C-alpha cells in the first residue's frame, strides 16, 4: 500500500493488530464526549474484534503505523451498493492533526480505484469539524436525501438506535476514470 510520511506507513492490518486497533478506536471515540452526539454506551463502543478479523481476511482493514510498527489509526471499508463504504476511520488522538486520517482516506480512494469501484461513500456527522468538513476537504460531497440508496436508509435506521441521525449525512466521492 502507500508509503506516507517517512515516520508512518499504511498497510493491510494483521490479526495481531486487532487489540491495538480496538484501543485506537476507543480512544478516538472519546473525542465525541464533549459534543453530546453519542450516548454513553456509544462512547464506549468499538468495532467488534470479529468484524475486524473478517475485514482483515477480505483485505478491508488498513492500518497506519509509526516507524516502530505501532498502529495509531485505521480505515475499515466494505462493499455496499456498488460503492466502497468507509465504515470507520479512527486515529488515536495522540497522533491527531498530522494528516494521518487524510492519508488513510487517500489510500481508501486508491483501493476503490484498484477494485474498479467508482464511488466511495460514508456516513458522518454533518457539523463536527473532523467529520463532514474534513471529508469535504478531501472531495466528498453530501448526498441529498432524495439520492440515498435503500441500503443507506437501512443503515441509517441501524444508526438511529444509538445516534441522532438528524445530525448526520451520507457523503460520496467519485473516483476518476477507471
C-alpha positions, 0 to 999 in steps of 0.5 A: 500500500502507500508509503506516507510520511517517512515516520508512518506507513499504511498497510493491510492490518494483521490479526495481531493488530486487532487489540491495538486497533480496538484501543485506537478506536476507543480512544478516538471515540472519546473525542465525541464526549464533549459534543453530546452526539453519542450516548454513553454506551456509544462512547464506549463502543468499538468495532467488534474484534470479529468484524475486524478479523473478517475485514482483515481476511477480505483485505478491508482493514488498513492500518497506519503505523509509526516507524516502530510498527505501532498502529495509531489509526485505521480505515475499515471499508466494505462493499455496499451498493456498488460503492466502497463504504468507509465504515470507520476511520479512527486515529488515536488522538495522540497522533491527531492533526498530522494528516494521518486520517487524510492519508488513510482516506487517500489510500481508501480512494486508491483501493476503490480505484484498484477494485474498479469501484467508482464511488466511495461513500460514508456516513458522518456527522454533518457539523463536527469539524473532523467529520463532514468538513474534513471529508469535504476537504478531501472531495466528498460531497453530501448526498441529498436525501432524495439520492440515498440508496435503500441500503443507506436508509437501512443503515441509517435506521441501524444508526438511529438506535444509538445516534441522532441521525438528524445530525448526520449525512451520507457523503460520496466521492467519485473516483476518476476514470477507471 
